[in-house]
Amino acid sequence: MESQDLEKEEPSLRLADKICSSLFSSYTIDEIMDIVREHRDKSVFIYVRRDDPASVRILVDSNGKHCYRCGRILMVPIPKKFVLLEPDKLYFEMTLKANIMLALRGAQERELHH
């Protein structure tokens, strides 16, 4: 049974790695943290399509029109806690990666890091 679970998780892990790699080649952790600080009152998302993980971008929801999505298009909230409340670059990066993985697995929004 464990090998079946691993086989299911492997594609998600590979896709999460591709998305993270694309994200961090476009933005540094410091740049992402600065975006969150600059837009502290707004939701900030990672926007990427599952079939095109290389074209990941950061979207600031200025109008409140966007929300978490985990289907073909991913809208993954960027966690703010380790930027605004308890600044810590390492924990921020870890929770950001965790949110991407959770979204790929179809987690409920309440299960994500905020």
ABEGO torsion letter per residue (X at the ends): XAAAAAAAAAAAAAAAAAAAAAAAAABBAAAAAAAAAAAAABBBBBBBBAABAABBBBBBBAAGABBBBABABBBBBBBAAAAAABBBAAAAAAAAAAAAAAAAAGBBAAABBX
